Protein backbone atom coordinates (compact mmCIF):
# COMPACT_ATOMS: atom_id res chain seq x y z
CA UNK A 1 0.00 0.00 0.00
CA UNK A 2 1.49 3.30 -1.07
CA UNK A 3 2.50 5.59 1.75
CA UNK A 4 0.94 9.02 1.52
CA UNK A 5 -1.85 7.89 -0.79
CA UNK A 6 -5.43 8.62 0.26
CA UNK A 7 -6.88 5.31 1.39
CA UNK A 8 -10.23 4.38 -0.08
CA UNK A 9 -12.93 2.82 2.10
CA UNK A 10 -16.21 1.25 0.98
CA UNK A 11 -19.29 0.27 2.97
CA UNK A 12 -21.55 -2.58 1.91
CA UNK A 13 -24.88 -1.99 3.63
CA UNK A 14 -28.59 -1.49 3.06
CA UNK A 15 -28.91 0.77 6.11
CA UNK A 16 -28.99 4.48 5.24
CA UNK A 17 -28.54 5.76 8.85
CA UNK A 18 -25.42 3.60 9.14
CA UNK A 19 -24.08 5.09 5.92
CA UNK A 20 -24.69 8.61 7.20
CA UNK A 21 -23.05 7.89 10.57
CA UNK A 22 -19.99 6.49 8.83
CA UNK A 23 -19.75 9.51 6.55
CA UNK A 24 -19.98 11.87 9.53
CA UNK A 25 -17.31 9.94 11.45
CA UNK A 26 -14.88 10.12 8.53
CA UNK A 27 -15.64 13.71 7.56
CA UNK A 28 -12.66 16.03 7.66
CA UNK A 29 -10.06 13.24 7.70
CA UNK A 30 -7.63 13.89 4.82
CA UNK A 31 -6.13 10.40 5.04
CA UNK A 32 -9.25 8.51 3.96
CA UNK A 33 -11.90 8.77 1.29
CA UNK A 34 -15.28 7.11 1.77
CA UNK A 35 -16.43 5.80 -1.59
CA UNK A 36 -20.09 5.51 -2.45
CA UNK A 37 -21.82 2.85 -0.38
CA UNK A 38 -23.46 -0.08 -2.08
CA UNK A 39 -25.57 -3.17 -1.49
CA UNK A 40 -23.84 -5.10 -4.28
CA UNK A 41 -20.82 -7.35 -3.90
CA UNK A 42 -20.18 -6.85 -7.61
CA UNK A 43 -19.47 -3.16 -7.01
CA UNK A 44 -16.82 -4.14 -4.49
CA UNK A 45 -15.33 -6.74 -6.86
CA UNK A 46 -14.98 -4.22 -9.68
CA UNK A 47 -13.19 -1.67 -7.49
CA UNK A 48 -11.15 -4.31 -5.69
CA UNK A 49 -9.67 -6.01 -8.74
CA UNK A 50 -8.70 -2.58 -10.07
CA UNK A 51 -6.74 -1.90 -6.90
CA UNK A 52 -9.07 0.94 -5.86
CA UNK A 53 -10.05 -0.41 -2.43
CA UNK A 54 -8.00 -0.28 0.75
CA UNK A 55 -10.66 -1.52 3.18
CA UNK A 56 -14.22 -2.89 3.11
CA UNK A 57 -16.81 -2.44 5.84
CA UNK A 58 -19.52 -5.12 5.67
CA UNK A 59 -22.87 -4.80 7.44
CA UNK A 60 -23.99 -8.00 9.21
CA UNK A 61 -27.50 -7.35 7.86
CA UNK A 62 -26.44 -7.15 4.21
CA UNK A 63 -27.67 -10.69 3.47
CA UNK A 64 -30.30 -11.50 6.14
CA UNK A 65 -30.80 -15.09 4.97
CA UNK A 66 -27.07 -15.89 5.17
CA UNK A 67 -25.11 -13.14 6.97
CA UNK A 68 -21.77 -14.95 6.59
CA UNK A 69 -22.02 -15.39 2.81
CA UNK A 70 -20.82 -11.86 1.88
CA UNK A 71 -17.77 -12.17 4.15
CA UNK A 72 -16.84 -15.56 2.72
CA UNK A 73 -17.29 -14.45 -0.90
CA UNK A 74 -15.40 -11.19 -0.46
CA UNK A 75 -12.51 -12.84 1.37
CA UNK A 76 -12.10 -15.42 -1.38
CA UNK A 77 -12.17 -12.97 -4.27
CA UNK A 78 -10.52 -9.91 -2.69
CA UNK A 79 -8.07 -11.62 -0.37
CA UNK A 80 -5.73 -8.65 0.02
CA UNK A 81 -8.48 -6.15 0.89
CA UNK A 82 -9.05 -6.08 4.69
CA UNK A 83 -12.65 -6.75 5.74
CA UNK A 84 -14.27 -5.27 8.84
CA UNK A 85 -17.71 -6.50 9.89
CA UNK A 86 -20.20 -4.11 11.48
CA UNK A 87 -22.31 -6.26 13.77
CA UNK A 88 -24.43 -6.54 16.89
CA UNK A 89 -21.89 -6.97 19.73
CA UNK A 90 -24.31 -9.34 21.46
CA UNK A 91 -24.13 -11.77 18.53
CA UNK A 92 -20.86 -13.38 19.58
CA UNK A 93 -21.43 -16.45 17.40
CA UNK A 94 -21.69 -14.39 14.20
CA UNK A 95 -18.63 -12.32 15.09
CA UNK A 96 -16.57 -15.45 15.77
CA UNK A 97 -17.64 -17.09 12.51
CA UNK A 98 -17.06 -13.90 10.51
CA UNK A 99 -13.51 -13.65 11.83
CA UNK A 100 -12.91 -17.30 10.96
CA UNK A 101 -14.36 -16.65 7.48
CA UNK A 102 -11.82 -13.93 6.75
CA UNK A 103 -12.87 -10.71 8.47
CA UNK A 104 -9.92 -8.91 10.03
CA UNK A 105 -11.81 -6.97 12.69
CA UNK A 106 -15.23 -6.22 14.15
CA UNK A 107 -16.95 -2.93 15.00
CA UNK A 108 -20.33 -2.52 16.74
CA UNK A 109 -23.11 -0.76 14.86
CA UNK A 110 -22.83 2.06 17.40
CA UNK A 111 -19.11 2.56 16.84
CA UNK A 112 -17.23 5.58 18.11
CA UNK A 113 -15.29 7.81 15.75
CA UNK A 114 -12.04 7.01 17.54
CA UNK A 115 -12.55 3.23 17.35
CA UNK A 116 -13.42 3.48 13.64
CA UNK A 117 -10.33 5.53 12.78
CA UNK A 118 -8.08 3.34 14.93
CA UNK A 119 -9.35 0.18 13.23
CA UNK A 120 -8.85 1.64 9.76
CA UNK A 121 -5.37 2.83 10.74
CA UNK A 122 -4.39 -0.58 12.08
CA UNK A 123 -5.56 -2.47 9.00
CA UNK A 124 -4.24 -0.13 6.32
CA UNK A 125 -0.90 0.75 7.87
CA UNK A 126 0.72 -2.51 6.74
CA UNK A 127 2.31 -5.17 8.88
CA UNK A 128 5.60 -4.36 10.59
CA UNK A 129 7.94 -6.81 12.21
CA UNK A 130 5.73 -9.79 11.39
CA UNK A 131 7.35 -13.21 11.32
CA UNK A 132 7.29 -14.50 7.76
CA UNK A 133 6.32 -18.12 7.18
CA UNK A 134 8.81 -20.17 5.20
CA UNK A 135 7.59 -22.10 2.17
CA UNK A 136 8.94 -24.71 -0.18
CA UNK A 137 6.99 -23.32 -3.08
CA UNK A 138 6.17 -25.01 -6.36
CA UNK A 139 7.11 -23.31 -9.62
CA UNK A 140 4.70 -23.79 -12.51
CA UNK A 141 5.99 -22.63 -15.91
CA UNK A 142 3.36 -21.99 -18.59
CA UNK A 143 5.10 -22.20 -21.95
CA UNK A 144 4.65 -22.39 -25.71
CA UNK A 145 7.02 -21.72 -28.58
CA UNK A 146 4.13 -20.09 -30.45
CA UNK A 147 2.35 -16.89 -29.53
CA UNK A 148 -1.41 -16.47 -29.57
CA UNK A 149 -2.26 -19.76 -27.87
CA UNK A 150 -3.49 -18.21 -24.60
CA UNK A 151 -0.33 -18.52 -22.53
CA UNK A 152 -0.74 -15.26 -20.60
CA UNK A 153 -4.48 -15.84 -20.16
CA UNK A 154 -3.76 -19.21 -18.59
CA UNK A 155 -0.85 -17.98 -16.46
CA UNK A 156 -2.76 -15.05 -14.95
CA UNK A 157 -5.98 -16.96 -14.33
CA UNK A 158 -4.12 -20.00 -13.00
CA UNK A 159 -2.26 -17.80 -10.51
CA UNK A 160 -5.55 -16.34 -9.25
CA UNK A 161 -7.19 -19.78 -9.15
CA UNK A 162 -4.27 -21.23 -7.16
CA UNK A 163 -4.69 -18.37 -4.70
CA UNK A 164 -8.39 -19.21 -4.38
CA UNK A 165 -7.84 -22.95 -4.08
CA UNK A 166 -4.88 -22.91 -1.70
CA UNK A 167 -5.42 -19.65 0.22
CA UNK A 168 -1.60 -19.49 0.22
CA UNK A 169 0.78 -16.84 -1.14
CA UNK A 170 1.06 -16.89 -4.94
CA UNK A 171 3.51 -15.04 -7.18
CA UNK A 172 3.11 -14.48 -10.91
CA UNK A 173 6.33 -13.86 -12.86
CA UNK A 174 6.17 -12.25 -16.30
CA UNK A 175 8.90 -14.19 -18.06
CA UNK A 176 8.38 -12.26 -21.28
CA UNK A 177 10.85 -9.92 -19.51
CA UNK A 178 10.03 -6.90 -21.71
CA UNK A 179 6.64 -5.49 -22.74
CA UNK A 180 4.81 -8.32 -21.00
CA UNK A 181 1.05 -8.74 -21.00
CA UNK A 182 0.32 -9.81 -17.43
CA UNK A 183 -0.07 -6.19 -16.30
CA UNK A 184 -2.70 -5.67 -19.02
CA UNK A 185 -4.62 -8.82 -18.16
CA UNK A 186 -4.65 -7.75 -14.49
CA UNK A 187 -5.10 -4.00 -15.06
CA UNK A 188 -1.94 -3.13 -13.15
CA UNK A 189 0.41 -0.17 -13.36
CA UNK A 190 3.67 -1.54 -11.95
CA UNK A 191 6.30 0.89 -10.74
CA UNK A 192 8.96 -1.82 -10.54
CA UNK A 193 9.89 -4.82 -12.65
CA UNK A 194 11.98 -7.97 -12.69
CA UNK A 195 14.85 -5.94 -14.16
CA UNK A 196 15.12 -4.00 -10.88
CA UNK A 197 16.45 -7.15 -9.22
CA UNK A 198 19.51 -7.54 -11.46
CA UNK A 199 21.81 -5.62 -9.13
CA UNK A 200 20.45 -7.37 -6.04
CA UNK A 201 20.55 -11.05 -7.00
CA UNK A 202 23.22 -11.73 -4.39
CA UNK A 203 20.91 -10.57 -1.59
CA UNK A 204 17.33 -11.39 -2.51
CA UNK A 205 15.87 -10.92 0.95
CA UNK A 206 12.07 -10.91 1.35
CA UNK A 207 12.03 -7.12 1.63
CA UNK A 208 13.87 -6.80 -1.69
CA UNK A 209 11.39 -9.09 -3.44
CA UNK A 210 8.46 -7.28 -1.80
CA UNK A 211 9.65 -3.97 -3.19
CA UNK A 212 9.77 -5.34 -6.74
CA UNK A 213 6.28 -6.86 -6.60
CA UNK A 214 2.97 -5.26 -7.47
CA UNK A 215 -0.06 -6.53 -5.58
CA UNK A 216 -3.28 -7.55 -7.28
CA UNK A 217 -6.54 -7.41 -5.34
CA UNK A 218 -6.94 -11.19 -5.70
CA UNK A 219 -3.93 -11.60 -3.41
CA UNK A 220 -1.53 -12.55 -6.20
CA UNK A 221 1.82 -10.71 -6.21
CA UNK A 222 3.15 -9.92 -9.68
CA UNK A 223 6.77 -9.56 -10.78
CA UNK A 224 6.21 -7.54 -13.93
CA UNK A 225 8.22 -7.30 -17.13
CA UNK A 226 10.20 -4.16 -17.83
CA UNK A 227 9.49 -1.62 -20.56
CA UNK A 228 13.15 -0.64 -20.87
CA UNK A 229 15.02 -2.42 -23.67
CA UNK A 230 18.44 -1.86 -22.13
CA UNK A 231 17.27 -3.11 -18.73
CA UNK A 232 15.85 -6.24 -20.35
CA UNK A 233 19.14 -6.94 -22.11
CA UNK A 234 20.92 -6.92 -18.74
CA UNK A 235 18.79 -9.83 -17.54
CA UNK A 236 20.94 -12.96 -17.83
CA UNK A 237 20.04 -16.61 -17.22
CA UNK A 238 21.88 -16.59 -13.90
CA UNK A 239 19.76 -13.63 -12.72
CA UNK A 240 16.54 -15.49 -13.53
CA UNK A 241 17.80 -18.63 -11.81
CA UNK A 242 18.63 -16.68 -8.65
CA UNK A 243 15.24 -14.97 -8.60
CA UNK A 244 13.31 -18.20 -9.11
CA UNK A 245 15.39 -19.94 -6.46
CA UNK A 246 14.50 -17.19 -3.96
CA UNK A 247 10.76 -16.93 -4.60
CA UNK A 248 9.77 -20.42 -3.30
CA UNK A 249 10.91 -19.44 0.19
CA UNK A 250 8.33 -16.67 0.20
CA UNK A 251 5.48 -18.07 -1.91
CA UNK A 252 3.69 -21.41 -1.92
CA UNK A 253 3.09 -21.14 -5.67
CA UNK A 254 5.02 -19.33 -8.38
CA UNK A 255 3.44 -19.22 -11.84
CA UNK A 256 5.77 -18.17 -14.67
CA UNK A 257 4.51 -16.89 -18.02
CA UNK A 258 7.63 -17.85 -19.97
CA UNK A 259 7.15 -15.85 -23.15
CA UNK A 260 7.67 -17.50 -26.53
CA UNK A 261 11.25 -16.46 -27.25
CA UNK A 262 13.96 -19.11 -27.47
CA UNK A 263 17.32 -18.63 -25.78
CA UNK A 264 19.24 -19.53 -22.63
CA UNK A 265 16.99 -17.34 -20.50
CA UNK A 266 14.05 -19.59 -21.34
CA UNK A 267 16.27 -22.52 -20.33
CA UNK A 268 16.70 -20.90 -16.92
CA UNK A 269 12.96 -20.45 -16.42
CA UNK A 270 12.19 -24.02 -17.45
CA UNK A 271 15.04 -25.48 -15.40
CA UNK A 272 13.73 -23.83 -12.25
CA UNK A 273 10.20 -25.17 -12.74
CA UNK A 274 8.76 -28.13 -10.88
CA UNK A 275 6.08 -28.48 -13.56
CA UNK A 276 6.07 -27.24 -17.15
CA UNK A 277 2.62 -26.72 -18.65
CA UNK A 278 3.08 -26.99 -22.41
CA UNK A 279 0.17 -25.11 -23.95
CA UNK A 280 -1.18 -25.81 -27.41
CA UNK A 281 -4.37 -25.30 -29.39
CA UNK A 282 -6.04 -27.70 -31.86
CA UNK A 283 -4.41 -26.03 -34.87
CA UNK A 284 -1.56 -27.27 -37.05
CA UNK A 285 0.82 -24.35 -36.40
CA UNK A 286 0.41 -24.63 -32.65
CA UNK A 287 0.71 -28.41 -32.75
CA UNK A 288 3.92 -28.15 -34.76
CA UNK A 289 5.44 -25.82 -32.15
CA UNK A 290 4.45 -28.18 -29.33
CA UNK A 291 5.97 -31.15 -31.15
CA UNK A 292 9.21 -29.22 -31.71
CA UNK A 293 9.39 -28.36 -28.00
CA UNK A 294 8.85 -31.98 -26.97
CA UNK A 295 11.40 -33.29 -29.46
CA UNK A 296 14.09 -31.01 -28.09
CA UNK A 297 13.10 -31.74 -24.50
CA UNK A 298 13.20 -35.51 -25.06
CA UNK A 299 16.59 -35.34 -26.75
CA UNK A 300 17.98 -33.58 -23.72
CA UNK A 301 16.14 -35.81 -21.25
CA UNK A 302 15.52 -33.02 -18.75
CA UNK A 303 11.75 -32.88 -19.26
CA UNK A 304 10.98 -36.43 -18.16
CA UNK A 305 8.14 -36.41 -15.66
CA UNK A 306 8.00 -32.63 -15.71
CA UNK A 307 6.09 -31.53 -18.83
CA UNK A 308 2.28 -31.60 -18.83
CA UNK A 309 0.20 -31.03 -21.96
CA UNK A 310 -2.61 -28.48 -21.71
CA UNK A 311 -4.88 -28.04 -24.72
CA UNK A 312 -6.55 -24.64 -24.95
CA UNK A 313 -9.71 -24.16 -27.03
CA UNK A 314 -9.98 -27.96 -27.09
CA UNK A 315 -13.56 -27.87 -28.37
CA UNK A 316 -12.81 -25.38 -31.17
CA UNK A 317 -15.14 -25.98 -34.12
CA UNK A 318 -13.08 -27.48 -36.92
CA UNK A 319 -10.10 -28.04 -34.62
CA UNK A 320 -7.97 -31.16 -34.37
CA UNK A 321 -9.46 -33.77 -32.04
CA UNK A 322 -7.90 -34.18 -28.60
CA UNK A 323 -7.10 -37.85 -29.23
CA UNK A 324 -5.28 -36.94 -32.44
CA UNK A 325 -3.27 -34.26 -30.62
CA UNK A 326 -2.29 -36.78 -27.95
CA UNK A 327 -1.31 -39.34 -30.59
CA UNK A 328 0.75 -36.82 -32.56
CA UNK A 329 2.61 -35.53 -29.50
CA UNK A 330 2.90 -38.87 -27.73
CA UNK A 331 1.60 -37.24 -24.57
CA UNK A 332 -1.76 -37.46 -22.81
CA UNK A 333 -3.60 -34.23 -22.10
CA UNK A 334 -3.14 -33.18 -18.48
CA UNK A 335 -5.95 -30.65 -18.87
CA UNK A 336 -8.22 -29.26 -21.56
CA UNK A 337 -9.70 -25.76 -21.67
CA UNK A 338 -12.86 -24.83 -23.51
CA UNK A 339 -13.12 -22.36 -26.37
CA UNK A 340 -14.57 -19.02 -25.27
CA UNK A 341 -12.80 -16.29 -27.24
CA UNK A 342 -15.50 -13.74 -26.45
CA UNK A 343 -15.04 -14.19 -22.71
CA UNK A 344 -11.25 -14.00 -22.98
CA UNK A 345 -11.48 -10.78 -25.00
CA UNK A 346 -13.94 -9.30 -22.51
CA UNK A 347 -11.71 -10.29 -19.59
CA UNK A 348 -8.53 -8.82 -21.11
CA UNK A 349 -10.24 -5.58 -22.12
CA UNK A 350 -11.55 -5.09 -18.59
CA UNK A 351 -8.35 -6.24 -16.92
CA UNK A 352 -10.27 -8.65 -14.70
CA UNK A 353 -9.34 -12.36 -14.64
CA UNK A 354 -12.22 -14.47 -15.89
CA UNK A 355 -11.98 -16.79 -12.87
CA UNK A 356 -13.12 -13.75 -10.87
CA UNK A 357 -15.55 -12.06 -13.24
CA UNK A 358 -17.23 -15.20 -14.65
CA UNK A 359 -16.41 -17.94 -12.17
CA UNK A 360 -19.27 -20.19 -13.31
CA UNK A 361 -18.41 -20.15 -17.00
CA UNK A 362 -16.99 -23.45 -18.35
CA UNK A 363 -13.58 -21.92 -19.14
CA UNK A 364 -13.24 -20.52 -15.62
CA UNK A 365 -14.19 -23.91 -14.18
CA UNK A 366 -11.58 -25.57 -16.42
CA UNK A 367 -8.84 -23.30 -15.07
CA UNK A 368 -9.97 -23.86 -11.49
CA UNK A 369 -9.96 -27.63 -12.03
CA UNK A 370 -6.39 -27.37 -13.33
CA UNK A 371 -5.42 -25.43 -10.19
CA UNK A 372 -7.06 -28.07 -8.00
CA UNK A 373 -5.24 -30.84 -9.85
CA UNK A 374 -1.88 -29.14 -9.37
CA UNK A 375 -2.63 -28.49 -5.70
CA UNK A 376 -3.53 -32.15 -5.20
CA UNK A 377 -0.05 -33.13 -6.36
CA UNK A 378 1.71 -31.12 -3.67
CA UNK A 379 2.05 -34.15 -1.42
CA UNK A 380 3.53 -36.23 -4.25
CA UNK A 381 7.32 -36.48 -4.69
CA UNK A 382 8.70 -33.54 -6.65
CA UNK A 383 11.30 -34.09 -9.35
CA UNK A 384 14.43 -32.10 -8.58
CA UNK A 385 14.88 -28.92 -10.56
CA UNK A 386 17.76 -29.13 -12.96
CA UNK A 387 19.16 -28.45 -16.39
CA UNK A 388 16.83 -27.70 -19.26
CA UNK A 389 19.32 -26.55 -21.92
CA UNK A 390 17.02 -26.54 -24.94
CA UNK A 391 18.03 -23.14 -26.22
CA UNK A 392 21.48 -22.54 -24.75
CA UNK A 393 22.88 -21.91 -28.20
CA UNK A 394 20.09 -19.57 -29.17
CA UNK A 395 17.67 -22.19 -30.47
CA UNK A 396 17.83 -25.07 -32.90
Buried (B, 14 or more C-beta within 10 A) or exposed (E): EEEEEEBBBBBBBBBEEBBEBBEEBBEEBEEBEBBEBBEEBEBBBBBBBBBEBBBBBBBBBBBEEEBBEBBBBBBBBBBBBBBBBBBEEEEEEBBEBBBEBBBBBBBEBEBEBEEBBEBBEEBBEEEEEEEEEEBEBBBBBBBBBBBEBBBBBBBBBBBBBBBBBBBBBBBBBBBBBBBBBBBBBBBBEBEBBBBBBBEBBEEBEEEBBEEBBBBBBBBBBBBBBBBEEEBBEEBBBEBBBBBBBBBBBBBBBBBBBBBBBBBBBBBBBBBBBBBBBBBBBBBEEBBBBBBBBBBBBEEBEBBEEBBBBBBBBBBBEEBBEBEEBBEBBEBEBBBBBBBBEEBBEBBBEBBBBBBBBBBEBBBBBBBBBBBBEBBEEBEEEBBEBEEBBBBBEEEE
